[in-house]
Each structure stands twice: as structure tokens, then as C-alpha cells.
């Protein structure tokens, strides 16, 4: 089973592709989709959709996992992230994938055992769990992998 994890953002959207095979979880690919600040907002949203469509077509995931928009200190940031998240949700839904949503607390709990883990702990745990030479450099890519991992763990439980 292939799982796509997405960490929505307008400047950087993290993505992680995991394979779940017989209880073993492995990384197929991860990274970020970057959009340019000087590009119109609508073009940036189109780019996000196009890039996620390419990832879906290449890796053929059977489910997608997104971070549930919980709250942000900055309402402007929350609105922009919410719009990017909406475009990603629509793109994934149009591809026919079921969408699973997880709060940051659920994601951190699944990966580290603590819902209060910080970014550094998440990255260290990804490195350990997946036996990586180095942790993902991008927080967005690391978060996307952690979201996909949370989904994979929940599949294993069921």
C-alpha cells in the first residue's frame, strides 16, 4: 500500500510517499513543492495542484493523509494555509483517493510517543525509524513524512 502524506503551505508544501508492506513501512520519496512569492496567488494554487497530481500519477498512492488545520496564532497565515489545504484536498479527492486527517498531536504521538514533541524530535525520530543517514532538512517534508507515517500506523492497527 502506498500512502501520500501532505503538509499544506503556500510557499512550501511538504510531501512524503511511504510504502506499507506486511507491517513494514518504508520511504519511497519525499520533498517539497515550492511556489514563488512573486507569482499570483491563484497561479501558486494551480502549481500546487499540478505538482500533487504529478506525484499521484507517478507513485499511485491508495490513500492520502493531511494535517488537520488546528489553529494558528496568525489568522492571515491560517487563511492562506487553509486555501492551500483546500486545493490539495480537492486534488486528492479528484484523484479518487480517500483522505485521512490527523491533528499535529496525533502525528507527533504516532511517531515519537509524545504529542508535545518539537520539530527536532520529529526529525530525529524519522531518521531513527527509517534508518536514514540524515534527517530531512526541510521541516515541511519531515512533517509530511510524519503525517504519512501516522496514517500507516493507523492502518496497521486496523
C-alpha positions as CSV (number, residue, x, y, z in Angstrom):
1,X,0.0,0.0,0.0
2,X,1.3,3.4,-1.0
3,X,0.4,6.4,1.2
4,X,0.8,10.1,0.3
5,X,1.4,12.5,3.2
6,X,0.9,16.2,2.7
7,X,1.8,19.2,4.9
8,X,0.0,22.1,3.3
9,X,1.5,25.5,2.7
10,X,1.6,28.2,0.0
11,X,5.4,28.8,-0.2
12,X,6.4,25.2,0.7
13,X,4.1,22.2,0.7
14,X,5.8,19.1,2.1
15,X,5.1,15.7,0.6
16,X,6.1,12.2,1.7
17,X,5.4,8.9,0.0
18,X,5.5,5.7,2.1
19,X,5.1,2.1,1.3
20,X,3.3,-0.1,3.8
21,X,4.0,-3.8,3.1
22,X,3.3,-6.5,5.6
23,X,3.6,-4.2,8.5
24,X,6.9,-2.8,7.3
25,X,6.9,0.9,6.5
26,X,9.5,2.4,4.1
27,X,10.1,5.7,2.4
28,X,9.7,5.9,-1.4
29,X,10.2,9.6,-1.8
30,X,9.8,13.0,0.0
31,X,10.4,16.7,-0.6
32,X,8.7,20.0,-1.0
33,X,6.7,21.8,-3.6
34,X,7.9,25.4,-3.7
35,X,6.0,28.3,-5.2
36,X,7.4,31.7,-5.9
37,X,6.3,34.7,-3.8
38,X,6.2,37.0,-6.8
39,X,3.7,34.7,-8.6
40,X,0.0,35.4,-8.3
41,X,-1.8,33.5,-5.5
42,X,-4.1,31.8,-7.9
43,X,-1.1,30.6,-10.0
44,X,0.6,29.3,-6.9
45,X,-2.5,27.2,-6.0
46,X,-2.7,25.8,-9.6
47,X,1.0,24.9,-9.3
48,X,0.3,23.0,-6.0
49,X,-2.5,21.1,-7.6
50,X,-0.4,20.3,-10.7
51,X,2.6,19.1,-8.7
52,X,0.5,16.9,-6.4
53,X,-1.3,15.4,-9.5
54,X,2.2,14.5,-10.9
55,X,3.2,12.9,-7.6
56,X,-0.1,10.9,-7.5
57,X,0.3,9.8,-11.1
58,X,3.9,8.7,-10.5
59,X,3.6,6.9,-7.2
60,X,-0.1,5.7,-7.4
61,X,-0.9,6.0,-3.7
62,X,-4.1,4.4,-2.5
63,X,-4.7,6.9,0.3
64,X,-3.7,10.4,1.3
65,X,-3.1,11.9,4.7
66,X,-3.2,15.6,5.6
67,X,-2.6,17.5,8.7
68,X,-5.9,18.8,10.1
69,X,-5.7,22.6,10.3
70,X,-5.8,23.0,14.1
71,X,-5.1,26.7,14.8
72,X,-2.6,29.3,14.1
73,X,-1.5,32.4,16.0
74,X,-1.7,34.4,12.8
75,X,-5.2,34.4,11.2
76,X,-3.7,35.6,7.9
77,X,-1.4,32.6,7.8
78,X,-4.3,30.3,8.7
79,X,-6.4,31.6,5.9
80,X,-3.6,31.1,3.3
81,X,-2.7,27.6,4.6
82,X,-6.4,26.8,4.6
83,X,-6.8,27.8,1.0
84,X,-3.7,25.7,0.0
85,X,-5.1,22.8,2.1
86,X,-8.5,23.1,0.2
87,X,-6.8,22.9,-3.1
88,X,-4.8,19.8,-2.0
89,X,-7.9,18.2,-0.7
90,X,-9.7,18.8,-3.9
91,X,-6.8,17.5,-6.0
92,X,-6.5,14.3,-3.9
93,X,-10.3,13.8,-3.9
94,X,-10.4,14.2,-7.7
95,X,-7.8,11.5,-8.0
96,X,-10.2,9.2,-6.1
97,X,-8.1,8.8,-3.0
98,X,-9.6,8.5,0.4
99,X,-8.4,11.3,2.7
100,X,-7.3,10.8,6.3
101,X,-6.8,13.8,8.5
102,X,-4.7,13.9,11.7
103,X,-4.0,16.7,14.2
104,X,-0.4,17.7,14.9
105,X,-0.8,16.0,18.3
106,X,-1.9,12.7,16.7
107,X,1.1,12.8,14.2
108,X,3.6,13.5,16.9
109,X,2.2,10.8,19.2
110,X,2.3,8.2,16.5
111,X,5.9,8.9,15.6
112,X,7.6,10.0,18.8
113,X,5.2,8.7,21.5
114,X,4.7,12.3,22.7
115,X,2.1,14.7,21.4
116,X,4.4,17.5,22.6
117,X,7.4,16.6,20.5
118,X,9.2,19.5,18.8
119,X,10.4,19.7,15.2
120,X,13.8,18.5,16.1
121,X,12.4,15.4,17.9
122,X,10.2,14.6,14.9
123,X,13.2,14.8,12.6
124,X,15.4,12.7,14.9
125,X,12.7,10.0,15.1
126,X,12.2,9.9,11.4
127,X,15.9,9.4,11.0
128,X,15.8,6.6,13.5
129,X,12.6,4.8,12.4
130,X,13.6,4.9,8.7
131,X,17.3,4.3,9.3
132,X,18.2,7.5,7.3
133,X,21.7,8.8,7.0
134,X,20.4,12.2,7.9
135,X,17.0,13.6,8.9
136,X,15.1,15.5,6.2
137,X,16.4,19.1,6.0
138,X,13.0,20.6,5.3
139,X,10.5,20.8,8.2
140,X,7.7,20.6,5.7
141,X,9.0,17.4,4.1
142,X,9.6,15.9,7.6
143,X,6.1,16.9,8.7
144,X,4.7,15.3,5.5
145,X,6.6,12.0,6.2
146,X,5.4,12.1,9.8
147,X,1.8,12.6,8.6
148,X,2.1,9.6,6.2
149,X,3.7,7.6,9.0
150,X,0.7,8.4,11.3
151,X,-1.6,7.1,8.6
152,X,0.4,3.9,8.0
153,X,0.5,3.2,11.8
154,X,-3.3,3.7,12.0
155,X,-3.7,1.2,9.0
156,X,-1.5,-1.3,10.8
157,X,-3.7,-1.1,13.9
158,X,-6.9,-1.9,12.0
